[in-house]
Amino acid sequence: MMPLLDIGVESKTPKYLQIVNAVTDAIRRGKLKKGQKILSINELSEEYFVSRVTVEKAYTILREKGTIVPIKGKGYYINNVDIDVPIKVLLIFNKISNYKKQIYNAFIEKLGKNAIVDLKIHHFNVQILKSLVENHLSDYNFIVIMPYFYENPDEAMQIIKSIPPDQLIILDKKIPFLNLKCGAVYQDFENDIIDALDEGLDLLKKYSNLRLVHSTMIPYPPEIVKGFKKFCMQNSFKSEVLSEIKTDTTVSKGDVFIVIEELDLANLIKICLLKKLKIGKDVGIISYNETPLKEVLLDGITVISTDHVKMGETAAELILTNSKENIKNPFVLIKRKSL
């Protein structure tokens, strides 16, 4: 039985090319095997509401490539499954940052030369996501999405659900309640921060007050705050959640700051230097997301971080193996002198 083909009515790609791409992709994914019969021109025309001329044009291209072969009195059959056509991937990030660049570079390198990757940014905007998916769904073999949407999340989830699971990869943030049958590489934000702080509990006990700087200007997962509060409650730490660190923010001996934004980190260091508070002794600092600079700044800034390179590589591996596995990305505490 021939698998369903993804032919989009609103796609800018001509329908005959959509048919060619859909058959080619089905072969690449192993859904169409050598010697397997496919729909006749009339059958495909009727089932997908496209003209007979359109199907004939698509089948002519597939015949010329040797992908299909007609057998008189029987129909069309798959002839060649050694497909050497680039995998086309639409990669949709929520924003650009140094960490996203690490993911992108690792993703591209792992996929190799036989892949075409188009990067788009949705900027947390559901309408941008809607336009990208509706206009390009049939143009790509895979759509990889970072699903960060804090306004109109229900609409965003419906758009994501419209993507066939075989084409969809969820990246960085899992959507467990949708029960999507697609591949995913994700962070578990709530439990990651708990586990990482547990690893540093011996050092954290030097301090009395834990303060998380969770920006309200730049959206970050609320699960981080939830995990932070849970850790503090479980270990009897005084805790506080700040939206930012300004030059006049109160910083006292015995504080540990967990910062996400690098501007907050810079302001915190300035305050400590100005007040002659020794970092790693009077005040502790933990920064989200590893960078080369944090390895050397002030003899080393302690970080909690997912492995961004690993995330990109794993997402590419899901595509290369047509896997629907859901994989939690590694998350670690790297202890340095700032704690």
Phi, psi and omega in degrees: 000132181285133179291159178296139177261146180264101180239112186270132181291321186266002181293146178283345178286131178305145186297326180295323177288327175299319179294315178302313181295321182293318178294315180300316181294321179297325176292314181301321182280356180083012180276337173243126184254160176301131180088357181280138179282141176244174182298146174288170179300315180294318181296315181293322178300315182288319185290327185250008176056046174239158184290155179297324180298320180297315180294319179301318180296318179295315182292329177297316178298315181295325177292316181296329177281348183081010182288320178235161179220135177276140174241119187304128178082355182239322180127203183256140182228152176289127184252321186230123179250006176273077185276124177241061180243134182303140171287130180256124184234132171258114183256116186245107178267160175279328180197171176256136176204173177300324182289322178294325178297322177297317178298312182300311183298318179293322179298311180298314183296319181292322180295327178085187186288337183272046179209144174243121183241123175254124181262128175232155180241128180266348176053034179066014186259118184295324182293326176294316177301314181302314180296317181297315183288313183295323184274342189230006185305318183274358182272349188231148174285327181220145171238122182250123188233135165268107191272061178264102179221113184257345171247138182053048183296327181296319178295318179300318181294324178294322177296315180297321179295338181285347179277127178305136182306328180293339182261347193257134170233126176266132186236132170082315182234120183281151175239076189295328186287346178277342181052047180288135180267055182230172177286154180204143170233120193218162168258146173256084193303319182294310184280334178299314182291326177297311182296319181293317179291328175300322180296331181257017185301324180299323178279325181295333182293347175291341188247166184247339188225122179259130184232117179264129176258101186243101189299139173262345179282322178248120185297129172231154184305129177294342179297334178298314179296317181299315179294320179299312181295322179295316179299313182298320179293317182294332184246012174058041173266141166292140185221159179205144175246121178254153177271338179192166171245118177255173183294341179254011177295136179288125177233124186235157175301134182100357178275143166240128179252133172250113187242145180255310182281139181289333175296319176296320178298315180297316180296322179296315179297318179300315181298315181298318179294319181295321182270002180058039174268125184281120180286129183098352178230300178279319182229134177260146178229130171235128181247141175284142170074116181288138172219158178302325181297322183290342175291330187248339183297126180053039182065018174118122175261127176295135181231152164244129192203143166281165179268097186294323178296316179298322179299314179296317180296317183293320178299318177296321180296323177300321179290314183295333182254005183052042184266146175251021181292146173256119189237125176280128182281144180301143179221129188223161168258127176249108184281130175221188191289346182285353178242000000 
